[in-house]
């Protein structure tokens, strides 16, 4: 590859340069608050070919509430917050010189790098995985394709509906399973949906009463729950669980069994046997302190951070680094009320042992989400 020097606009030694690689949820939050970082004299550049997807609306999009264009947020809107967008991919990284090379040959020097590239399905995680009639991930494009496929069959006057297994519990799995039910309810038909999760509770972070109410409600709507279960293999339109029982599943929606994106390969980061990268409490790589890794879990966390907690921690860590301040960051300071769209206008929200549900939760969540989207787009 030819030795192409950075352009003058890319080389401003008096201004620390933060580059955000990837269109993950944490980078959406950082991009929406880039002014905080720029006030410390930093330049903020977002490198991604893909737009953001507002994750809080993905479940609602699957259930028929939102359209694909609603959940897509243009990466270029970082400019309204003082940042710069470069629509490209990283093809080479020199971590010693702190320089990245993009497809097309352009090079960018950096002082700090943040990586948040959405993972992809691990095709080897479950034997027989791809013999299913369809395998989908929780990405915006995949969920939109799944919805269109299901709507075509739901709108038909006759014919059996496909059975769907959502593999992976927790809030993401619950929300997607509930909105698959909602999609069928919009057409007056019941989609056969099964949620397979390895926890005893569908919402591990919520109290027992909240989980009991949620399970009862989902059961009444027709969801089959397989808790404390893992998928062992897929065979002849059935998902075989670790206890030998079978779940009918023509289509698979996979929220776990994911692996790091191939887009991270140029960074050459070391991974342990479980595929994780060693990071400190502020998501900074221990191998290379110039890197922040938004997708990793700090070592002292029993459970992975939620999307909002992760995004808040990353922004605060970058803000502290660029300002030169030294503050102790506690995870509880990033704990927020978590809310799920259950697709039937009666949502659930919780924070620790506190929880609530009903139509007013939907209204509150709707206002919060719209405010965040409008802020990023520069409309508020």
Secondary structure, 3 states (H helix, E strand, C coil): CCCCCCCHHHCCCCCCEEEEECCCHHHHHHHHCHHHHHCCCCEEEEECCCCEECHHHHHHHHCCCCCHHHHEECHHHHHHHCCEEECCCEEEEECCCCEEEECCCCEEECCEEEECCCCEECCCCCECHHHCCEEEECCHHHHHHHHHHHHHHHCCCCCCCCCEEEECCHHHHHHHHHHHHHHHHHCCCCCCEEEECCCCCCCCCCCHHHHHHHHHHHHHCCCEEECCCCEEEEECCEEEECCCCEEECCEEEECCCEECCHHHHHHCCCCCCCCCCCECCCCEECCCCCEEECCCCCCCCCCCCCHHHHHHHHHHHHHHHHHCCCCCCCHHHHCCCEEECCCCCCEEEEECCEEEEEHHHHHHHHHHHHHHHHHHHCCC
